[in-house]
Amino acid sequence: MKIAFDIMGGDYAPSEAIKGVQLFLDENKDSHVHLLLIGTADAAAELATALQPYAGRYPFIEAQQVIGMSEHPTKALKEKQQSSIAIGFGLLQAKKADAFISAGNTGAMMVGAMYTVKNVPGVQRPTIASPVPQTDGNFNLLLDVGINADCKPENLVQFALLGSMYMQHVVGLDNPKVGLLNIGEEEGKGNILAQAAYPMLKEHKDINFVGNIEGRDIFTPKADVIVCEGFVGNVVLKMTESIYDLLITQRGVKDDFLETFNHEIYGGTPILGINDTVIIGHGVAHALAFKNMIEVARKTVDAQLSSRFQSYFATTETV
């Protein structure tokens, strides 16, 4: 398996990205994963020093440019063809890599995914999903968390299908429960989108729909997959991150459950519904997050998730 890794992406790159690679290689000495590390010439020297014991397992690919976090995604990708992100998507397109991961410009990652890798035929919109901790030590999958601020009911149904397949084949959860994030438990609650999506989710033969769930249910095992439009999902995600920062980082609270709010332990966010494996990391990722991003990519490729999406949507009517 070959995973292309943009070591220039993120606020603390390349140093933290390289440390993350080192953590992964230290823990996976016999792994079948080979990392294609993409970075600038200046990063190569730091890379060679830190990863000298693993010289045969990470071919280095030089990138002459880097897309900044604040650059316009489409413009940057078009004008910076030799950037680390553009090269990563080029490797995917040429079938020289099985996955691509980066904590760089999120917009550029999404544009690259949609216009280079492209949607699985039948998938109306790709979605990004994020793990959210549960009180029982597991996690549920929240989607969409940012790229689809406005949705139609059929989009939420497809998000439910994509999230369910991820939880089943990558996480190993049989028949995952799907909940619709809403302002009340009863059918008929919510805005026009929620009211229209509810019966579609309820009637779909391939969705194990458990009904509406409220904000107070998000951290419970009531649902394994929680669907909502990206505006709401992003607010929930950022609020969850702020809880960890406020209580653990700033106030020094010691609590095992609160520790699971640390985004670093989940690695990155998969883009679901596209033809290859692409993982987006948090811009403030440190070594642990980068190591876990590689793990998420490995599990997703091993599960052949993109092929499963293609097979499913090729044999079912578009919602």
VEXDREN-2710 file (C-alpha; in Angstrom, 1 decimal):
% VEXDREN-2710
k/r/px/py/pz
1/MET/0.0/0.0/0.0
2/LYS/1.3/3.5/-0.9
3/ILE/0.1/6.5/1.0
4/ALA/1.0/10.0/-0.3
5/PHE/1.6/12.3/2.6
6/ASP/1.9/16.1/2.3
7/ILE/4.4/16.9/5.0
8/MET/4.1/20.6/4.3
9/GLY/0.4/20.8/5.4
10/GLY/-0.5/22.3/8.8
11/ASP/0.5/25.1/11.1
12/TYR/3.4/23.1/12.5
13/ALA/4.6/21.4/9.4
14/PRO/7.0/20.0/8.4
15/SER/8.4/19.2/11.8
16/GLU/5.3/17.8/13.4
17/ALA/4.4/15.9/10.3
18/ILE/7.8/14.3/10.2
19/LYS/7.5/13.4/13.9
20/GLY/4.2/11.8/13.1
21/VAL/5.8/9.7/10.4
22/GLN/8.4/8.6/12.8
23/LEU/5.8/7.6/15.4
24/PHE/4.0/5.5/12.7
25/LEU/7.1/3.8/11.5
26/ASP/8.3/3.1/15.1
27/GLU/5.0/1.3/15.8
28/ASN/4.7/-0.4/12.5
29/LYS/8.1/-1.9/11.7
30/ASP/6.7/-4.7/9.6
31/SER/3.8/-2.7/8.0
32/HIS/3.0/-3.1/4.3
33/VAL/2.5/0.7/4.2
34/HIS/5.0/2.7/2.2
35/LEU/4.8/6.5/2.6
36/LEU/5.3/8.8/-0.3
37/LEU/6.5/12.0/1.5
38/ILE/5.9/15.2/-0.4
39/GLY/7.8/18.3/0.7
40/THR/10.1/21.1/-0.2
41/ALA/13.9/20.7/-0.6
42/ASP/14.3/22.5/2.8
43/ALA/12.2/19.9/4.5
44/ALA/14.3/17.0/3.0
45/ALA/17.3/17.6/5.3
46/GLU/15.1/17.5/8.4
47/LEU/13.4/14.4/7.0
48/ALA/16.6/12.5/6.4
49/THR/17.9/13.2/9.9
50/ALA/14.8/12.2/11.7
51/LEU/14.0/9.1/9.6
52/GLN/17.4/7.7/8.9
53/PRO/16.6/4.2/10.3
54/TYR/13.7/3.9/7.8
55/ALA/15.3/5.2/4.7
56/GLY/13.9/2.4/2.5
57/ARG/10.3/3.0/3.5
58/TYR/9.6/6.6/2.6
59/PRO/10.5/7.8/-0.9
60/PHE/10.8/11.6/-0.9
61/ILE/9.0/13.6/-3.6
62/GLU/10.1/17.2/-4.0
63/ALA/7.5/19.9/-4.2
64/GLN/8.7/23.3/-5.3
65/GLN/5.6/25.1/-4.0
66/VAL/3.3/25.1/-1.0
67/ILE/-0.3/26.3/-0.8
68/GLY/-0.8/28.5/2.2
69/MET/-3.7/28.0/4.6
70/SER/-5.3/31.3/3.6
71/GLU/-4.9/31.1/-0.2
72/HIS/-8.0/30.8/-2.4
73/PRO/-8.3/27.0/-3.1
74/THR/-9.2/26.9/-6.8
75/LYS/-6.8/29.7/-7.7
76/ALA/-4.0/28.2/-5.7
77/LEU/-4.4/24.7/-7.2
78/LYS/-4.5/26.2/-10.7
79/GLU/-1.5/28.4/-10.3
80/LYS/0.6/26.1/-8.1
81/GLN/0.8/22.9/-10.1
82/GLN/4.1/22.0/-8.3
83/SER/2.6/22.4/-4.8
84/SER/2.6/19.5/-2.4
85/ILE/-1.2/19.2/-2.5
86/ALA/-1.3/19.3/-6.3
87/ILE/1.4/16.6/-6.5
88/GLY/-0.5/14.4/-4.0
89/PHE/-3.6/14.5/-6.1
90/GLY/-1.5/13.9/-9.2
91/LEU/-0.2/10.7/-7.6
92/LEU/-3.7/9.5/-6.9
93/GLN/-4.9/10.3/-10.4
94/ALA/-2.0/8.4/-11.9
95/LYS/-2.7/5.4/-9.6
96/LYS/0.8/5.8/-8.0
97/ALA/-0.8/6.1/-4.6
98/ASP/-3.7/4.4/-2.9
99/ALA/-4.5/7.4/-0.6
100/PHE/-3.5/11.0/0.0
101/ILE/-3.4/12.8/3.4
102/SER/-2.7/16.4/4.3
103/ALA/-3.4/18.9/7.1
104/GLY/-3.0/21.7/4.6
105/ASN/-5.5/24.1/3.1
106/THR/-8.9/22.4/3.5
107/GLY/-10.5/24.2/0.6
108/ALA/-7.7/23.1/-1.7
109/MET/-8.1/19.5/-0.5
110/MET/-11.8/19.6/-1.2
111/VAL/-11.3/21.2/-4.7
112/GLY/-8.7/18.6/-5.5
113/ALA/-10.8/15.8/-4.4
114/MET/-13.9/16.9/-6.4
115/TYR/-12.1/17.9/-9.6
116/THR/-9.2/15.4/-9.7
117/VAL/-10.5/12.3/-7.8
118/LYS/-14.2/13.2/-8.5
119/ASN/-17.4/11.9/-7.0
120/VAL/-18.4/8.3/-7.2
121/PRO/-21.1/8.1/-9.9
122/GLY/-24.5/8.4/-8.3
123/VAL/-23.2/10.4/-5.3
124/GLN/-24.6/13.8/-5.5
125/ARG/-22.2/15.5/-3.0
126/PRO/-19.2/14.2/-1.2
127/THR/-19.2/14.8/2.5
128/ILE/-16.7/15.1/5.3
129/ALA/-17.3/13.2/8.5
130/SER/-15.8/13.5/12.0
131/PRO/-15.7/11.1/14.9
132/VAL/-17.5/12.4/18.0
133/PRO/-16.7/10.6/21.3
134/GLN/-19.4/8.5/23.1
135/THR/-19.7/8.0/26.9
136/ASP/-19.2/4.2/26.4
137/GLY/-15.7/4.7/25.0
138/ASN/-16.6/4.3/21.3
139/PHE/-17.4/7.1/18.9
140/ASN/-20.2/8.1/16.5
141/LEU/-19.7/9.6/13.1
142/LEU/-21.1/13.1/12.5
143/LEU/-21.6/14.2/8.9
144/ASP/-21.6/16.6/7.2
145/VAL/-19.2/18.8/9.2
146/GLY/-18.6/21.7/6.9
147/ILE/-18.6/21.4/3.1
148/ASN/-22.3/21.2/2.6
149/ALA/-23.8/24.1/4.5
150/ASP/-27.1/23.9/2.7
151/CYS/-28.6/20.5/1.9
152/LYS/-31.6/18.8/0.3
153/PRO/-33.2/15.9/2.1
154/GLU/-31.8/13.4/-0.4
155/ASN/-28.3/14.7/0.4
156/LEU/-28.8/13.7/4.1
157/VAL/-30.0/10.2/3.0
158/GLN/-26.8/9.7/1.0
159/PHE/-24.7/11.0/3.9
160/ALA/-26.4/8.3/6.1
161/LEU/-25.5/5.6/3.5
162/LEU/-21.9/6.8/3.2
163/GLY/-21.5/7.1/7.0
164/SER/-23.0/3.7/7.6
165/MET/-20.7/2.0/5.1
166/TYR/-17.7/3.7/6.7
167/MET/-18.7/2.5/10.2
168/GLN/-19.4/-1.0/8.9
169/HIS/-16.4/-1.6/6.7
170/VAL/-13.7/0.6/8.3
171/VAL/-14.7/0.6/12.0
172/GLY/-16.2/-2.9/11.9
173/LEU/-19.6/-2.0/13.3
174/ASP/-22.4/-4.3/12.1
175/ASN/-25.7/-2.6/11.1
176/PRO/-24.8/0.9/12.5
177/LYS/-27.7/3.0/13.9
178/VAL/-28.4/6.3/12.1
179/GLY/-29.9/9.3/13.8
180/LEU/-31.1/12.6/12.4
181/LEU/-29.9/15.6/14.4
182/ASN/-33.0/17.6/15.3
183/ILE/-34.5/19.9/17.9
184/GLY/-36.9/17.2/19.2
185/GLU/-37.3/13.4/19.2
186/GLU/-40.8/13.3/17.7
187/GLU/-41.4/12.8/14.0
188/GLY/-42.4/16.0/12.4
189/LYS/-40.1/18.2/14.5
190/GLY/-37.5/20.5/13.1
191/ASN/-37.2/22.7/10.0
192/ILE/-38.3/21.9/6.5
193/LEU/-35.2/20.0/5.7
194/ALA/-35.5/17.7/8.8
195/GLN/-39.2/17.1/8.3
196/ALA/-38.6/16.1/4.7
197/ALA/-35.5/13.9/5.4
198/TYR/-37.2/12.0/8.3
199/PRO/-39.6/9.8/6.2
200/MET/-36.9/9.2/3.5
201/LEU/-34.5/7.9/6.1
202/LYS/-37.2/5.9/7.8
203/GLU/-38.2/4.2/4.6
204/HIS/-34.8/3.4/3.2
205/LYS/-34.1/-0.3/3.2
206/ASP/-30.4/0.1/3.7
207/ILE/-30.5/2.5/6.6
208/ASN/-30.9/1.4/10.2
209/PHE/-32.7/4.6/11.2
210/VAL/-33.4/5.2/14.9
211/GLY/-35.2/8.5/14.5
212/ASN/-34.4/12.0/15.6
213/ILE/-31.7/12.7/18.2
214/GLU/-31.2/15.9/20.1
215/GLY/-28.1/17.8/21.0
216/ARG/-28.0/16.0/24.4
217/ASP/-27.8/12.6/22.6
218/ILE/-24.7/13.4/20.6
219/PHE/-22.2/11.9/23.1
220/THR/-24.4/8.9/23.9
221/PRO/-24.6/5.5/22.1
222/LYS/-28.1/6.3/20.8
223/ALA/-26.8/6.5/17.3
224/ASP/-23.6/5.5/15.5
225/VAL/-24.0/7.8/12.6
226/ILE/-25.5/11.3/13.0
227/VAL/-26.6/13.2/9.9
228/CYS/-27.1/16.9/9.5
229/GLU/-26.3/19.8/7.1
230/GLY/-22.7/21.0/7.2
231/PHE/-23.6/24.3/8.9
232/VAL/-25.0/22.6/12.0
233/GLY/-22.3/19.9/11.9
234/ASN/-19.5/22.3/11.8
235/VAL/-20.9/24.2/14.8
236/VAL/-21.2/21.0/16.8
237/LEU/-17.7/19.9/15.8
238/LYS/-16.1/23.3/16.8
239/MET/-18.0/23.3/20.0
240/THR/-16.8/19.9/20.9
241/GLU/-13.2/20.9/20.2
242/SER/-13.7/24.0/22.4
243/ILE/-14.8/21.9/25.3
244/TYR/-11.5/20.0/25.3
245/ASP/-9.5/23.2/25.0
246/LEU/-11.4/25.0/27.7
247/LEU/-11.6/22.3/30.3
248/ILE/-8.4/20.2/29.7
249/THR/-6.0/22.7/28.2
250/GLN/-6.9/25.9/29.9
251/ARG/-8.4/24.7/33.3
252/GLY/-6.4/21.5/33.8
253/VAL/-9.5/19.3/34.4
254/LYS/-8.6/15.6/34.7
255/ASP/-11.3/13.4/33.3
256/ASP/-11.0/10.2/31.1
257/PHE/-14.1/11.0/29.0
258/LEU/-13.0/14.6/28.4
259/GLU/-9.6/13.3/27.2
260/THR/-11.5/11.6/24.3
261/PHE/-12.4/15.0/23.0
262/ASN/-8.8/15.5/21.8
263/HIS/-9.0/15.6/18.0
264/GLU/-5.4/14.3/17.7
265/ILE/-6.4/10.7/18.7
266/TYR/-8.8/10.5/15.7
267/GLY/-6.3/11.5/13.1
268/GLY/-8.1/13.1/10.2
269/THR/-11.4/13.5/8.5
270/PRO/-12.2/11.2/5.5
271/ILE/-13.9/12.6/2.5
272/LEU/-16.7/10.1/1.7
273/GLY/-18.3/9.6/-1.7
274/ILE/-15.2/10.1/-3.9
275/ASN/-13.3/7.6/-6.0
276/ASP/-10.1/7.4/-3.9
277/THR/-9.1/7.7/-0.2
278/VAL/-8.4/11.3/0.8
279/ILE/-8.0/12.2/4.5
280/ILE/-8.0/15.8/5.7
281/GLY/-6.1/16.7/8.9
282/HIS/-6.7/19.5/11.3
283/GLY/-4.6/22.6/10.6
284/VAL/-3.2/22.6/14.2
285/ALA/-2.2/18.9/14.0
286/HIS/0.8/17.7/16.0
287/ALA/2.7/14.4/15.7
288/LEU/0.0/12.2/17.2
289/ALA/-2.6/13.5/14.8
290/PHE/-0.3/12.9/11.8
291/LYS/0.4/9.4/13.0
292/ASN/-3.3/8.6/13.4
293/MET/-4.0/10.2/10.0
294/ILE/-1.9/7.5/8.4
295/GLU/-3.7/4.9/10.4
296/VAL/-7.1/6.2/9.2
297/ALA/-5.9/6.1/5.6
298/ARG/-4.5/2.5/6.0
299/LYS/-7.7/1.2/7.5
300/THR/-9.8/2.9/4.8
301/VAL/-7.7/1.5/1.9
302/ASP/-7.6/-2.0/3.5
303/ALA/-11.4/-1.9/3.7
304/GLN/-11.6/-1.0/0.0
305/LEU/-14.2/1.6/0.9
306/SER/-14.1/3.6/-2.4
307/SER/-14.7/0.4/-4.3
308/ARG/-17.6/-0.5/-2.1
309/PHE/-19.1/3.0/-2.7
310/GLN/-18.8/2.5/-6.4
311/SER/-20.4/-0.9/-6.3
312/TYR/-23.3/0.2/-4.1
313/PHE/-24.2/3.3/-6.0
314/ALA/-23.8/1.6/-9.4
315/THR/-26.5/-0.9/-8.5
316/THR/-29.0/1.4/-6.7
317/GLU/-31.1/4.3/-8.0
318/THR/-29.8/7.7/-7.2
319/VAL/-31.7/9.1/-4.2
END
